[in-house]
Amino acid sequence: MKKNTLFITTLALLVALATQAQQNVAVFKNGSAFFVNKMQVNASKGYYLLDKVPAATFGTLWFTADNNTIKGTRSYMESVRKKQKVKNKMDVLRANQGKMLTLTLSNNKTYTGVVQRLDGNMVVFSTGGKWMTFAPGNVEMVVFSQAPAAEYTQKQKKRVLKIDFAKANASQTFEMMYLQKGISWVPNYAVALRENKKAVITLKANLMNDVEDLKNASINFVVGVPNFAYDYLQSPVASTQRVSDFISRLNRNSNRSSSRLRNRADITTQRLSNFTPRAFNGNMSGIRGLKGQSAEDLYFYNTSNITLKKGDRAFYEIFKANVDYEDIYEVSLNANSSSRSSYSKSYAQSDQSIGKVWHSIRLQNKTSYPWTTGTVLITKEISGVAKPLSQDKLNYTPPGSKTKLKMTISPNINVKSAEREVSREEKKTRKDRYTYDLLTVESKIDIKNYHNKDIKLSVCRTITGEPIKCNTKWKTNKKFSVYNNINMSHDLDWEVKLKKGEKKTITYQYKIYVRR
């Protein structure tokens, strides 16, 4: 008993003498973070006992020592004394053992005496020279003659880590690094539209901490997709998992498909914009933000002196910048059908299809930071008050590239489309025992701008078939059709400029094989 008490006292003393000189944390958006903790400890006996073993993932827990050698590390379960706050009746009785008190039990009888001990879920109570036992649930009321204790000390089995050094040192510095789950950051953008096509973009980080206290830590908010192949396993040094269970999980999961990356919610990784990479050498004035660093394909927003307790949440500004924007109106028309039921002889689409026109804005990233995937709130100041326009998702945008944000459907731009059969070559070809007709189809897109301003409208449509001609400049992009391999699929794109009140018609033709 004395030996155990001595160990606990020694452990408490050694832990108390430890000081954390530096804490550096790289936080990923997928709910994990890489910690690098530099500590100065008392290793005068040639070892140090770490009583807070992090829940490190397999293969990421490492130790290095300045001017010394770490001969080995060993973790094991040990009894330690820990203060607990009173939470229930059992705790009240446990915290006030040895004190004179009066109990009223569920049978309405009252007893004055002393709680001698607690055996499991049973209270041993002495009163009037007699001893009695009862369950804590039978206690209805406790009356104290003095202020009751609000906490108690209890022995607990806890995993400790013993670090053996080659040389004893009363002031030993060592570094511990590990990956741990339960901490994450989520990006939130705000785009405030100003006059003359100017905007202010602000990025803030929501930091959520469920793992351990951070004190004056340097935090790196990471942009990119981390690859920690064994993050599903906890380090054996930090866990109580049986050997057979650990080996079973390791063997069962070591060949997991990389599809797990594709299945993650895209806001926790990156989603690429349709951007054109280009070098940016423009003016960097009007940009305020954190320092950043690149490492291979990851980017780190750096901040320091962050204190955040376990369970806390915080909001930190990453950067604020002045950017240019342009209004974009775009409509995506329904794709055509490739089924024969949709193309009867003398095919003509009787009803016009109405397209929904989205009003979007396009921003250019003139900052030195990559814009990571995150939510974005778009506002515009009217009469000195910010008015909400929309909330969308901003996709990953490297410096110098552009991104597009949807705002709202525009009712002031009318787009209608219809098509008809121009000609039919019957029994044109055979494939896989089927006979096909070759149709020439003409499509018309009618556009009317009811805005009191000039606009630029982007029109797109995917067709099954071969585009032939168009009365307006267009772009066509061929792609294979997995549904009907006799026809290819094409993406068609137009960019139309309309003055206020102007009307335009796009007419184009395509050929398509239709099964008889």
Backbone torsions as a table, in degrees:
resi	resn	phi	psi	omega
1	MET	NA	-42.8	179.7
2	LYS	-65.0	-38.3	180.0
3	LYS	-63.2	-42.8	-179.9
4	ASN	-65.5	-41.9	178.8
5	THR	-62.7	-39.8	178.8
6	LEU	-63.4	-41.5	178.7
7	PHE	-61.1	-45.1	-178.5
8	ILE	-62.8	-41.4	179.3
9	THR	-64.5	-42.8	178.7
10	THR	-62.7	-43.1	179.3
11	LEU	-60.2	-46.7	-179.4
12	ALA	-61.6	-39.4	-179.2
13	LEU	-66.4	-45.2	-178.7
14	LEU	-66.1	-39.0	178.4
15	VAL	-65.2	-40.2	-178.6
16	ALA	-63.8	-29.4	-178.2
17	LEU	-82.5	-4.6	-179.6
18	ALA	-81.5	136.0	174.1
19	THR	-126.6	140.4	179.8
20	GLN	-95.0	110.4	-175.7
21	ALA	-78.8	-32.1	-175.3
22	GLN	-156.2	138.7	177.2
23	GLN	-132.8	119.1	-178.9
24	ASN	-123.1	126.2	-173.5
25	VAL	-130.3	124.8	173.8
26	ALA	-99.8	110.8	-173.4
27	VAL	-100.0	125.0	177.3
28	PHE	-96.7	161.5	-179.2
29	LYS	-79.8	-11.1	-176.1
30	ASN	-88.5	9.2	175.8
31	GLY	95.6	19.6	177.5
32	SER	-135.1	164.7	-179.7
33	ALA	-151.0	149.5	178.0
34	PHE	-105.8	119.0	-176.8
35	PHE	-100.0	137.6	169.1
36	VAL	-127.5	105.0	-177.0
37	ASN	-109.6	121.2	176.9
38	LYS	-102.8	123.4	-173.0
39	MET	-126.3	149.9	172.8
40	GLN	-114.1	121.5	-170.6
41	VAL	-131.9	167.0	176.1
42	ASN	-94.0	106.0	177.4
43	ALA	-116.5	41.6	-177.3
44	SER	-66.7	-20.5	176.8
45	LYS	-94.5	6.5	179.3
46	GLY	89.5	3.0	178.6
47	TYR	-151.3	166.1	174.5
48	TYR	-136.0	138.2	-179.4
49	LEU	-103.2	115.6	178.8
50	LEU	-97.0	115.6	-175.7
51	ASP	-94.3	-2.7	175.9
52	LYS	-119.3	90.4	-178.3
53	VAL	-86.3	118.0	-177.9
54	PRO	-68.3	151.9	178.3
55	ALA	-80.5	63.3	-175.4
56	ALA	-70.2	148.4	176.9
57	THR	-83.4	159.5	-172.5
58	PHE	-58.7	127.5	175.0
59	GLY	85.6	1.7	-177.1
60	THR	-111.0	-4.8	-177.7
61	LEU	-90.7	115.3	-177.5
62	TRP	-138.1	149.8	179.3
63	PHE	-128.4	139.1	171.6
64	THR	-136.4	149.8	-178.0
65	ALA	-126.1	140.0	176.6
66	ASP	-75.5	127.8	174.6
67	ASN	55.1	34.1	179.4
68	ASN	-159.0	169.5	178.0
69	THR	-120.6	133.0	174.7
70	ILE	-88.7	111.0	-177.2
71	LYS	-72.9	-31.1	-178.7
72	GLY	177.9	163.1	175.5
73	THR	-130.3	144.5	-179.1
74	ARG	-142.2	130.9	176.2
75	SER	-111.6	147.1	-179.0
76	TYR	-161.2	165.1	179.4
77	MET	-87.6	135.7	-179.4
78	GLU	-144.3	150.2	176.8
79	SER	-79.1	128.7	176.5
80	VAL	-132.1	152.6	177.9
81	ARG	-92.1	132.9	-177.9
82	LYS	-138.7	135.8	178.0
83	LYS	-76.1	135.7	-179.9
84	GLN	-124.6	143.7	175.5
85	LYS	-85.6	147.3	179.5
86	VAL	-68.6	127.0	-177.9
87	LYS	-124.1	-21.1	-176.4
88	ASN	-149.8	-177.0	-178.1
89	LYS	-60.4	-41.8	179.8
90	MET	-60.2	-41.3	179.5
91	ASP	-66.1	-38.3	178.7
92	VAL	-58.6	-46.9	-178.8
93	LEU	-69.1	-37.7	-179.3
94	ARG	-66.8	-40.3	-177.6
95	ALA	-71.6	-19.8	-174.4
96	ASN	-118.9	30.5	174.7
97	GLN	-61.5	139.6	177.7
98	GLY	87.4	-6.2	179.4
99	LYS	-97.0	147.5	175.8
100	MET	-75.3	128.1	-179.7
101	LEU	-151.9	165.6	-180.0
102	THR	-117.8	127.2	-178.1
103	LEU	-110.2	138.3	169.3
104	THR	-111.9	119.9	-176.8
105	LEU	-93.1	175.3	-176.3
106	SER	-67.4	-15.1	176.1
107	ASN	-89.1	10.7	178.7
108	ASN	69.1	11.8	175.8
109	LYS	-91.4	146.8	-176.3
110	THR	-115.5	136.5	-178.8
111	TYR	-133.3	136.6	176.0
112	THR	-112.4	128.4	-177.6
113	GLY	178.9	-151.3	-173.7
114	VAL	-131.2	134.3	171.1
115	VAL	-75.7	114.5	-176.8
116	GLN	-83.5	-44.0	179.7
117	ARG	-166.3	169.1	175.0
118	LEU	-120.6	118.0	177.9
119	ASP	-103.4	102.9	-177.4
120	GLY	61.6	-118.8	178.7
121	ASN	-106.8	34.0	-178.7
122	MET	-130.1	135.1	179.0
123	VAL	-96.1	128.7	174.8
124	VAL	-100.9	118.0	-169.8
125	PHE	-127.3	133.6	177.0
126	SER	-108.9	134.3	-179.1
127	THR	-153.5	128.7	176.7
128	GLY	56.6	36.9	179.4
129	GLY	78.3	5.6	177.8
130	LYS	-118.7	162.8	179.2
131	TRP	-118.6	141.6	178.4
132	MET	-143.5	157.7	177.8
133	THR	-128.8	149.2	177.2
134	PHE	-162.7	161.9	178.4
135	ALA	-81.6	146.6	179.8
136	PRO	-58.4	-27.6	-179.6
137	GLY	-66.2	-16.7	178.9
138	ASN	-82.9	-6.9	-178.7
139	VAL	-83.4	122.7	178.3
140	GLU	-96.1	-36.3	-177.1
141	MET	-153.5	145.5	177.0
142	VAL	-125.2	127.7	177.5
143	VAL	-114.8	125.6	-178.9
144	PHE	-105.6	149.5	174.9
145	SER	-89.9	-10.3	176.3
146	GLN	-144.6	168.4	-176.6
147	ALA	-58.9	128.1	-179.0
148	PRO	-75.4	153.3	176.0
149	ALA	-73.1	141.6	-178.6
150	ALA	-102.6	-2.4	177.3
151	GLU	-149.0	164.4	-179.4
152	TYR	-145.6	162.4	178.8
153	THR	-104.5	132.0	-177.1
154	GLN	-135.2	141.6	174.9
155	LYS	-76.7	136.8	178.2
156	GLN	-135.6	145.8	172.2
157	LYS	-78.2	125.3	-175.8
158	LYS	-140.7	143.6	177.9
159	ARG	-79.3	127.1	176.0
160	VAL	-118.5	159.7	-177.8
161	LEU	-124.3	121.2	179.3
162	LYS	-99.9	124.5	-179.2
163	ILE	-110.1	114.9	-178.9
164	ASP	-96.1	125.4	179.4
165	PHE	-102.6	154.3	178.6
166	ALA	-68.9	-33.6	-179.0
167	LYS	-126.0	140.3	175.4
168	ALA	-72.4	139.4	-178.1
169	ASN	-153.6	121.4	-178.2
170	ALA	-70.9	-17.5	178.9
171	SER	-136.0	77.7	-175.5
172	GLN	-99.8	129.7	175.2
173	THR	-99.3	130.7	174.5
174	PHE	-144.0	161.0	-175.6
175	GLU	-119.7	135.9	178.1
176	MET	-123.5	126.6	178.3
177	MET	-128.4	147.5	-175.1
178	TYR	-169.0	155.4	171.5
179	LEU	-98.6	136.3	-177.3
180	GLN	-139.4	141.3	178.5
181	LYS	-92.6	156.6	176.5
182	GLY	110.3	11.8	175.8
183	ILE	-139.5	139.3	-174.6
184	SER	-156.1	162.8	170.8
185	TRP	-130.2	144.9	179.9
186	VAL	-125.0	126.3	-178.2
187	PRO	-81.7	138.0	172.9
188	ASN	-127.5	126.5	176.9
189	TYR	-106.2	152.9	168.9
190	ALA	-130.3	129.2	177.2
191	VAL	-117.2	114.7	179.2
192	ALA	-103.3	114.3	-178.9
193	LEU	-77.6	136.7	179.5
194	ARG	-119.2	-176.6	178.3
195	GLU	-73.1	161.4	174.6
196	ASN	58.8	38.2	176.0
197	LYS	58.6	34.6	174.5
198	LYS	-107.1	152.2	179.4
199	ALA	-147.1	158.1	174.5
200	VAL	-116.8	122.5	178.2
201	ILE	-108.8	132.7	-179.8
202	THR	-126.1	133.3	174.5
203	LEU	-113.2	127.5	173.5
204	LYS	-122.6	150.2	-179.2
205	ALA	-108.0	124.9	168.9
206	ASN	-85.4	113.1	180.0
207	LEU	-102.6	123.4	-179.4
208	MET	-118.0	123.9	-173.2
209	ASN	-122.7	112.9	178.1
210	ASP	-121.4	17.5	-173.8
211	VAL	-114.0	-54.0	-178.0
212	GLU	-158.3	161.0	-179.4
213	ASP	-66.6	137.4	172.7
214	LEU	-106.6	131.7	-178.8
215	LYS	-133.3	115.8	-179.2
216	ASN	48.7	42.2	-174.5
217	ALA	-85.7	150.1	168.7
218	SER	-89.7	119.6	-176.3
219	ILE	-108.1	133.6	174.6
220	ASN	-115.5	112.3	175.8
221	PHE	-83.5	116.8	-169.4
222	VAL	-94.4	132.5	172.9
223	VAL	-105.3	121.4	-179.7
224	GLY	140.2	175.9	-177.1
225	VAL	-107.6	106.4	-179.3
226	PRO	-74.5	150.9	177.2
227	ASN	-124.3	94.8	173.3
228	PHE	-114.2	98.7	-167.8
229	ALA	-64.7	-24.4	-175.2
230	TYR	-118.0	30.3	-178.5
231	ASP	-72.4	-7.1	177.0
232	TYR	-80.7	-9.3	-178.2
233	LEU	-112.5	138.5	175.2
234	GLN	-86.4	147.2	179.0
235	SER	-59.1	134.5	178.5
236	PRO	-57.1	-32.2	-179.5
237	VAL	-66.9	-27.1	-175.0
238	ALA	-102.1	-3.2	-173.6
239	SER	-118.0	168.5	175.3
240	THR	-110.3	16.4	-177.5
241	GLN	-67.2	140.0	177.9
242	ARG	-67.5	151.8	-177.5
243	VAL	-58.2	-45.1	-177.5
244	SER	-63.4	-38.8	179.1
245	ASP	-68.4	-40.3	179.2
246	PHE	-62.9	-48.2	-179.5
247	ILE	-63.3	-38.7	-179.5
248	SER	-63.1	-45.9	-180.0
249	ARG	-67.2	-39.2	179.9
250	LEU	-62.3	-46.8	-179.2
251	ASN	-69.7	-36.2	-175.8
252	ARG	-72.2	-31.6	-172.2
253	ASN	-109.4	-5.0	-173.1
254	SER	-66.9	-21.2	179.6
255	ASN	-106.3	30.5	-179.8
256	ARG	-61.4	145.4	-180.0
257	SER	-71.8	149.2	177.1
258	SER	-70.3	-1.3	178.5
259	SER	-63.2	-16.4	177.9
260	ARG	-60.6	-30.0	176.8
261	LEU	-69.1	-39.4	-177.7
262	ARG	-71.0	-25.4	-176.4
263	ASN	-85.2	-8.6	178.6
264	ARG	-69.3	149.5	174.4
265	ALA	-57.9	131.3	-171.7
266	ASP	-64.9	-18.0	179.6
267	ILE	-75.4	-14.7	176.0
268	THR	-94.5	-2.4	173.7
269	THR	-122.6	-120.1	174.4
270	GLN	-139.8	144.2	170.1
271	ARG	-123.7	122.8	-172.7
272	LEU	-76.1	138.7	170.3
273	SER	-77.2	165.1	170.3
274	ASN	-82.0	76.9	-174.2
275	PHE	-109.0	158.2	173.3
276	THR	-106.9	110.8	-178.4
277	PRO	-60.4	136.4	177.6
278	ARG	-156.5	154.9	176.9
279	ALA	-76.8	142.7	178.2
280	PHE	-118.7	122.8	179.0
281	ASN	-126.7	29.1	-174.5
282	GLY	-81.2	-171.4	-178.2
283	ASN	-73.7	127.6	-179.0
284	MET	-98.1	12.3	179.6
285	SER	-69.4	153.8	179.0
286	GLY	80.0	15.4	-179.5
287	ILE	-115.9	125.3	178.0
288	ARG	-126.6	128.9	-179.7
289	GLY	-174.7	-178.6	-179.7
290	LEU	-75.7	158.6	172.6
291	LYS	-71.3	150.7	-178.8
292	GLY	-134.5	158.5	179.0
293	GLN	-139.0	144.4	175.0
294	SER	-104.8	142.3	174.0
295	ALA	-141.0	105.0	-174.8
296	GLU	56.0	-118.7	-177.2
297	ASP	-100.0	11.5	177.5
298	LEU	-108.6	153.0	176.6
299	TYR	-128.9	139.9	-175.3
300	PHE	-120.3	119.1	168.5
301	TYR	-83.0	122.3	-173.1
302	ASN	-103.0	132.5	171.9
303	THR	-142.3	164.6	-173.5
304	SER	-140.0	172.2	177.5
305	ASN	57.1	44.4	178.2
306	ILE	-96.3	124.5	175.6
307	THR	-117.9	120.5	-175.7
308	LEU	-150.8	117.2	-178.6
309	LYS	-75.4	159.3	175.1
310	LYS	-58.4	129.6	-178.2
311	GLY	95.1	-10.2	-178.4
312	ASP	-86.5	163.0	176.7
313	ARG	-129.4	150.3	-178.7
314	ALA	-148.5	165.4	-175.5
315	PHE	-133.7	118.1	-175.9
316	TYR	-126.4	137.8	176.8
317	GLU	-79.3	129.5	178.5
318	ILE	-92.2	-51.9	176.4
319	PHE	-158.3	162.9	172.9
320	LYS	-139.5	133.9	-174.5
321	ALA	-148.3	149.0	172.2
322	ASN	-87.6	129.4	-179.4
323	VAL	-135.1	162.3	173.6
324	ASP	-92.6	152.7	174.1
325	TYR	-141.4	160.5	175.2
326	GLU	-134.1	146.1	177.4
327	ASP	-78.4	137.6	178.0
328	ILE	-132.0	134.2	172.8
329	TYR	-114.4	133.7	-175.3
330	GLU	-144.4	147.9	179.5
331	VAL	-139.2	137.7	176.6
332	SER	-114.5	114.1	-177.4
333	LEU	-85.1	153.5	-178.7
334	ASN	-62.2	142.6	176.4
335	ALA	-71.0	155.4	176.1
336	ASN	-78.5	166.7	179.1
337	SER	-96.4	151.4	176.4
338	SER	-109.1	3.2	-179.1
339	SER	-80.6	148.0	-176.5
340	ARG	-67.5	-25.6	-179.9
341	SER	-66.0	-20.8	-179.4
342	SER	-85.7	-9.5	-176.3
343	TYR	-127.1	73.7	173.4
344	SER	-72.8	167.9	180.0
345	LYS	-60.8	143.5	-174.9
346	SER	55.8	46.7	-176.8
347	TYR	-58.4	133.6	173.5
348	ALA	-151.5	134.5	178.5
349	GLN	-84.6	110.6	-172.6
350	SER	-72.5	-39.4	-177.6
351	ASP	-99.8	137.2	176.5
352	GLN	-75.6	140.4	177.8
353	SER	-92.6	128.7	-178.1
354	ILE	-98.6	126.1	-179.8
355	GLY	-94.7	142.9	176.4
356	LYS	-85.3	123.3	-178.5
357	VAL	-96.7	121.7	178.1
358	TRP	-94.8	137.0	170.7
359	HIS	-93.8	117.5	-179.9
360	SER	-123.3	169.2	172.2
361	ILE	-125.9	150.3	177.7
362	ARG	-117.8	127.4	-179.5
363	LEU	-112.1	145.8	172.8
364	GLN	-105.8	130.7	179.2
365	ASN	-79.7	97.7	179.3
366	LYS	-96.3	8.1	178.3
367	THR	-87.4	173.2	175.1
368	SER	-89.9	0.8	-178.5
369	TYR	-98.8	143.8	165.7
370	PRO	-74.0	143.2	176.3
371	TRP	-92.7	114.1	-178.5
372	THR	-80.6	161.5	-179.5
373	THR	-64.3	131.8	179.4
374	GLY	-171.2	173.1	177.0
375	THR	-73.9	153.4	178.5
376	VAL	-140.3	131.6	175.7
377	LEU	-104.2	124.7	-178.5
378	ILE	-106.5	126.7	179.8
379	THR	-130.9	163.0	173.7
380	LYS	-141.1	134.3	-177.0
381	GLU	-81.3	124.0	177.0
382	ILE	-128.3	122.6	-177.7
383	SER	54.0	38.0	175.8
384	GLY	81.3	3.8	-178.4
385	VAL	-122.6	133.0	179.2
386	ALA	-72.0	124.3	178.9
387	LYS	-107.5	132.5	-179.5
388	PRO	-73.9	134.3	176.4
389	LEU	-105.9	-44.2	179.5
390	SER	-172.3	169.2	169.3
391	GLN	-128.7	132.8	-177.5
392	ASP	-140.7	-169.6	175.7
393	LYS	-115.1	128.0	176.6
394	LEU	-92.2	122.8	-179.7
395	ASN	-86.2	161.7	-177.5
396	TYR	-54.2	127.8	-176.6
397	THR	-136.0	111.9	179.0
398	PRO	-69.3	162.4	175.4
399	PRO	-57.6	136.9	179.2
400	GLY	88.3	-8.3	-179.3
401	SER	-102.3	174.3	-177.7
402	LYS	-117.3	154.1	176.6
403	THR	-136.7	160.5	-175.0
404	LYS	-123.3	137.7	-179.5
405	LEU	-125.2	128.4	176.9
406	LYS	-78.7	141.0	178.0
407	MET	-113.7	-63.8	-175.8
408	THR	-158.5	162.7	174.7
409	ILE	-77.6	132.8	-177.3
410	SER	-97.4	115.0	178.8
411	PRO	-80.9	-7.4	-176.0
412	ASN	-90.2	4.6	175.0
413	ILE	-124.1	118.9	-176.1
414	ASN	-103.1	124.1	179.7
415	VAL	-128.2	121.5	177.0
416	LYS	-128.6	146.2	-180.0
417	SER	-137.6	149.9	177.0
418	ALA	-154.7	161.0	179.0
419	GLU	-148.0	162.2	-178.9
420	ARG	-149.2	160.7	176.7
421	GLU	-78.7	132.1	177.9
422	VAL	-98.1	-42.9	179.2
423	SER	-154.7	162.0	-179.7
424	ARG	-141.6	126.0	173.3
425	GLU	-103.8	105.3	-173.6
426	GLU	-75.0	146.0	178.0
427	LYS	49.8	48.1	-175.3
428	LYS	-70.7	-37.0	-177.4
429	THR	-156.0	165.8	175.9
430	ARG	-125.8	144.9	177.4
431	LYS	-155.2	131.1	178.9
432	ASP	52.0	44.2	176.8
433	ARG	71.0	7.2	177.6
434	TYR	-109.8	150.1	177.1
435	THR	-104.5	141.3	-175.3
436	TYR	-126.8	141.3	167.4
437	ASP	-92.1	150.8	176.0
438	LEU	-109.3	114.8	-177.7
439	LEU	-102.7	143.6	167.1
440	THR	-106.3	121.5	-175.0
441	VAL	-115.9	135.7	176.4
442	GLU	-108.9	130.0	179.5
443	SER	-116.7	145.7	177.4
444	LYS	-127.2	136.1	176.0
445	ILE	-120.6	115.0	177.8
446	ASP	-98.2	127.3	-176.3
447	ILE	-126.3	132.7	176.9
448	LYS	-132.6	127.8	179.4
449	ASN	-97.5	109.3	178.2
450	TYR	-94.6	0.9	177.4
451	HIS	-67.8	154.0	174.7
452	ASN	-90.5	38.5	179.2
453	LYS	-160.3	162.9	175.8
454	ASP	-75.8	146.3	-179.3
455	ILE	-135.6	165.7	171.7
456	LYS	-122.4	123.5	-175.4
457	LEU	-114.9	128.6	174.7
458	SER	-99.0	124.6	-179.3
459	VAL	-117.5	133.3	178.1
460	CYS	-139.0	150.1	176.8
461	ARG	-155.0	142.0	173.7
462	THR	-102.7	128.2	178.9
463	ILE	-122.0	150.2	168.2
464	THR	-96.1	117.9	-175.0
465	GLY	138.1	-174.1	-176.8
466	GLU	-112.7	115.9	178.7
467	PRO	-66.5	140.5	-176.1
468	ILE	-109.6	-61.0	-175.5
469	LYS	-153.2	164.4	-179.1
470	CYS	-152.7	148.1	179.5
471	ASN	-83.0	-3.7	-178.2
472	THR	-130.7	150.5	177.1
473	LYS	-58.5	132.4	-179.5
474	TRP	-141.9	168.0	174.0
475	LYS	-121.0	135.1	178.2
476	THR	-123.1	137.4	-179.7
477	ASN	-128.9	115.8	-175.9
478	LYS	-81.4	140.3	173.9
479	LYS	-148.8	154.8	-175.6
480	PHE	-75.0	138.4	177.7
481	SER	-96.2	116.1	-177.9
482	VAL	-78.1	-13.6	-176.3
483	TYR	-91.9	-24.6	-176.1
484	ASN	-152.1	92.3	-170.0
485	ASN	-76.3	1.4	172.9
486	ILE	-81.9	-24.0	176.5
487	ASN	-111.9	145.2	171.5
488	MET	-92.5	157.1	173.6
489	SER	-101.2	148.4	179.5
490	HIS	-136.0	139.9	169.2
491	ASP	-93.9	126.2	179.6
492	LEU	-109.5	135.3	-178.6
493	ASP	-136.2	137.7	174.9
494	TRP	-130.9	148.7	170.5
495	GLU	-122.8	113.5	-172.3
496	VAL	-114.4	129.3	174.5
497	LYS	-100.6	129.1	179.7
498	LEU	-128.3	133.4	172.8
499	LYS	-78.3	167.3	-178.9
500	LYS	-60.9	130.5	-179.8
501	GLY	78.8	-1.4	-175.2
502	GLU	-80.1	151.1	177.1
503	LYS	-124.2	138.8	177.9
504	LYS	-137.9	153.7	177.4
505	THR	-127.4	127.7	174.4
506	ILE	-100.9	127.1	177.7
507	THR	-123.0	128.3	-179.8
508	TYR	-145.7	162.7	-179.6
509	GLN	-129.5	152.4	174.5
510	TYR	-147.2	157.7	177.0
511	LYS	-108.4	145.3	-179.7
512	ILE	-147.2	136.4	174.4
513	TYR	-84.5	128.9	-178.9
514	VAL	-123.7	129.0	-178.7
515	ARG	-68.5	138.0	179.7
516	ARG	-75.8	NA	NA
